[in-house]
């Protein structure tokens, strides 16, 4: 199917697959009782970084992904800021981000 598709369709299929993998990783992290709040934020930062790089790579074939990349970068900057300046709020921030993920997905598709 991908071999016969337009470049935009291929890029969307790849991003959809990556999104599913990121979602699965987040769900597994939620179930891992041994992860501390800083470890969860680190995982989130790494996932966000990987997602941002994926978005950047797809910008030529999917220009609409630029807005999502900006939103993800803002979330990453926020997580680093909170970890550095307000670490006592880190656990709450992680909870909020996990709940906010589907909102971003719905808004940016």
C-alpha positions as CSV (number, residue, x, y, z in Angstrom):
1,X,0.0,0.0,0.0
2,X,2.8,2.4,0.9
3,X,4.7,1.7,-2.3
4,X,1.8,2.8,-4.4
5,X,0.8,5.8,-2.3
6,X,1.5,9.5,-2.7
7,X,4.4,10.8,-0.6
8,X,1.9,12.6,1.7
9,X,0.1,9.3,2.3
10,X,3.4,7.6,3.1
11,X,4.5,10.3,5.5
12,X,1.1,10.2,7.2
13,X,1.3,6.4,7.6
14,X,4.7,6.6,9.1
15,X,3.7,9.4,11.5
16,X,0.6,7.4,12.5
17,X,2.7,4.4,13.2
18,X,5.2,6.4,15.3
19,X,2.3,8.0,17.2
20,X,0.9,4.6,18.1
21,X,4.4,3.5,19.3
22,X,4.8,6.7,21.4
23,X,1.3,6.2,22.8
24,X,2.1,2.5,23.7
25,X,5.3,3.6,25.4
26,X,3.5,6.2,27.4
27,X,0.8,3.7,28.5
28,X,3.5,1.2,29.6
29,X,5.3,4.0,31.5
30,X,2.0,4.8,33.3
31,X,1.7,1.2,34.4
32,X,5.3,1.1,35.6
33,X,5.1,1.7,39.3
34,X,8.8,1.8,39.6
35,X,9.3,5.0,37.6
36,X,9.8,8.1,39.6
37,X,8.4,11.5,38.5
38,X,11.9,12.6,37.3
39,X,12.2,9.4,35.3
40,X,8.8,9.9,33.8
41,X,9.7,13.5,32.8
42,X,13.0,12.2,31.3
43,X,11.1,9.6,29.3
44,X,8.6,12.2,28.2
45,X,11.4,14.5,27.1
46,X,13.0,11.8,25.1
47,X,9.7,10.8,23.4
48,X,9.0,14.5,22.7
49,X,12.5,14.9,21.2
50,X,12.0,11.8,19.0
51,X,8.6,13.0,18.0
52,X,9.9,16.5,17.2
53,X,12.6,15.0,15.0
54,X,10.1,12.9,13.2
55,X,7.9,15.9,12.6
56,X,10.9,17.9,11.4
57,X,11.8,15.2,8.9
58,X,8.2,15.1,7.5
59,X,7.8,18.9,7.1
60,X,8.5,18.9,3.4
61,X,5.8,16.3,2.6
62,X,3.4,17.4,5.4
63,X,3.7,21.2,6.0
64,X,0.8,21.0,8.5
65,X,3.0,19.2,10.9
66,X,4.9,22.5,11.7
67,X,2.2,23.5,14.3
68,X,2.5,20.2,16.1
69,X,6.2,20.4,16.2
70,X,6.0,23.9,17.8
71,X,3.5,22.6,20.4
72,X,5.7,19.6,21.2
73,X,8.8,21.8,21.6
74,X,6.9,24.1,23.9
75,X,5.9,21.1,26.1
76,X,9.5,19.9,26.2
77,X,10.7,23.3,27.2
78,X,8.0,23.5,29.9
79,X,9.0,20.1,31.3
80,X,12.7,21.1,31.5
81,X,11.7,24.4,33.1
82,X,9.5,22.8,35.7
83,X,12.1,20.2,36.5
84,X,14.8,22.9,37.0
85,X,12.7,25.6,38.7
86,X,9.7,24.0,40.3
87,X,10.6,20.3,40.9
88,X,8.0,19.8,43.6
89,X,5.3,20.3,40.8
90,X,6.9,17.8,38.5
91,X,4.6,14.9,39.3
92,X,1.5,17.0,38.8
93,X,2.9,18.3,35.5
94,X,3.5,14.7,34.3
95,X,-0.1,13.8,35.2
96,X,-1.4,16.8,33.3
97,X,0.8,16.0,30.2
98,X,-0.4,12.5,30.1
99,X,-4.0,13.6,30.1
100,X,-3.3,16.4,27.6
101,X,-1.8,14.1,25.0
102,X,-5.1,13.1,23.4
103,X,-6.1,16.7,23.2
104,X,-3.0,17.5,21.1
105,X,-3.6,14.4,19.0
106,X,-7.2,15.4,18.3
107,X,-6.3,19.0,17.6
108,X,-3.4,18.4,15.3
109,X,-4.4,14.9,14.1
